[in-house]
Amino acid sequence: MSKVEIISFGVINIEWAINDSFWVNDTARGEAVEVLKAVHASGLQTDLVNLVGTFSMIDQFGNKSEDPVVWLTYSLATVQQINWADELFVDYSLQKNIYEIADSSKVHQALTE
């Protein structure tokens, strides 16, 4: 599931379902890079990009639900600083640090355990 919402004051909200894998946190990082890369490539002039990654979680009673687990915000200035032309950088270094360079970030505890 994906949802894109463009707000009139230069804000884009993007929600995507993180693909299930053994290394969910690494998958989430890589997918966040791909989403941010697509926003940059689109040429949209936006002041903020808010990314929310969701994942299928199971509660203490065994019930599944798709819940937000990654929240990232990037300003236009931050996105413009990224060297998108350097594919090696984007594929490895940026993916490793995509949470850390965000202007605001929060990751669900389940992804850090």
N, C-alpha and C positions, 0 to 999 in steps of 0.2 A: 504494500500500500504506500502510495506517495501522495502528498498534498502540497501544493504551492499556492501561496497567497501573497499577492503584491498589494502592499498598503500604500496609499497615496502620498505619504510623507517620506518616500524613499526607503521603505523597509520591505524586505522580502522575508517571509516566513516559509521554511521548507521542512516538511516532516517526511521521513522515510523509514521503512521497516528494514532493520539491519538483517542481512542474510544470516541464517543459522550456520554456525561452524564451531569447531572445537575451540578456536581462538576468537571468540566474539569481540573482545576488545580490539584486537588487531584488525578484524574485519570492519568494525565500526570506524576505526581511524582511516582505513583505506577508502571506505565509502564516503566519509566526510570530505576527504580530499577530492574525490571525483565529483561530488555535488558542488563544492566550492569552485572547482575548476570549470564546471559547466556554467555556473553563474558568471564567472569572469569572462569566459569565452562568448557568452551571450551579448556582451557589450552593454547590458543594462546599467545605467548609472543609478546606483543605490547607495544610500548612506550606511545602511546596516543589513547584514544577512544573518538571520537567526536559523540555526539548524537544530532540529530535534530528531534524534534517532530513537526508534521504538524497537522493542524486542519482546518475544513471547516469554512471559514470566509465570512462574507457578507459585501460588501462595501456600501458606502453611496447611491449608485444607486440600491441596491438590488441584485447585482450580486454576486454569490458564487464562491469561488475558494479555493483550498487547499493550505494553506500558512504555512510557518515555524512560530512557536510560542514559541518554547523552543530550546535553543542552550546550550549544556553542553559539557565540555571537562574534561576528567579524565586522569591523568598520571598513568603509571604503579604503581608508588609508592603509589598513593592515593588508587587505586583499591586493592592493596595488604594489605593496613592497615585495610580494612573492615573485620569485623568478620562475614564472610559468614556462619559459622557453627551455629551461634546463630539465629535461625529462628524468634524468638520473636523480637530481635533487628532489623533484616532485614525487617520484616513485618511492624513494627511500627516506631521505632526511625529513621532508615535509610530512610524510605519513607518520613518522616516528614522533614528530613534534606538533602535530595539528591541534591537539588540545592545548598545549602550552602557549602557542602563539595567539590563541583566541583572545579577544578583548574581554570575554567573559566565558567561563566554562564550568560545567558541573557534570560529573559522571556518577552514575548509580553505584553504590557500594558493591553490588553483585559483579560488576565488571572489573573491579579492582582486586577482588579476592583471588 
